[in-house]
C-alpha cells in the first residue's frame, strides 16, 4: 500500500466492520491522514505493527474474541513509535481506568462526533493526551477524594508547575528536558518532588491535577 510522505499513518484494529468503514469515511476528506491497514484477526496485530510501523493504532479491546487489554500492553514492544487511540463502547469504569494505565495516549467513545474523533487523531499523532468528556469524568470520579489536597494547599514552584503542565500534556521526561533546556536528571528530580507534594500515584493523575490547576483544558 502506497502512502504519501508526511501523512499520519493509521492502523485500525476493530473487528466491527461498521466501525472500520465509518473511520475510513471520516478520514477520506483529510489530506494529512492515511489508513495503512486493518487488523482482521488479533494474532495479526504484532506482525502488522512491525511491518507497517503506524503513527497511530486505533483500537477497541472490548470485543469478544478479538484484541484484549493484554495485547494493548504489548503494542510498544512491537512498534515503539506507535501511539494508541482507543475508540470503544466499554462502559465499565474499572476496565477503562485499567486500560488508561497501558500506555494509551487517547481514549474516546464510539458515541463521539466525527469532529471529536478527528481531533483525537490529530492530538494522538502529536503524542498529546486526548480524552473525551466521558472518560475525563470517569478519571475525575475515580481519583477525587476528600483526603486529596486542594490545589491551593499543594505549593509547587514555578519550575514544577511548568513540568507538571508538560507531563500532563503527554511529554516524556526527555521531551520535557529538551523543551525546558534541562537535563533529564533535573526533570526527574522535579518530577519526584511533584509526585511527593501532590501524592500522585499514577501517570493519569498528572492530567487530573493539571486540570485542577487550570494548566490544561479538557478536550
Secondary structure, DSSP 8 states (H G I E B T S, - for coil): ----TTSEEEEEE-S-HHHHHHHHHHHHT-TTEEEEEE--SGGGHHHHHHHH--SEEEE---STTS--HHHHTTHHHH-TT-EEEEEE----HHHHHHHTTTTEEEEEETTS-HHHHHHHHHHHHTT--EE-HHHHHHHHHHH--TTS--TTTS---HHHHHHHHHHHTT--HHHHHHHHT--HHHHHHHHHHHHHHHT--STHHHHHHHHHTTSS---
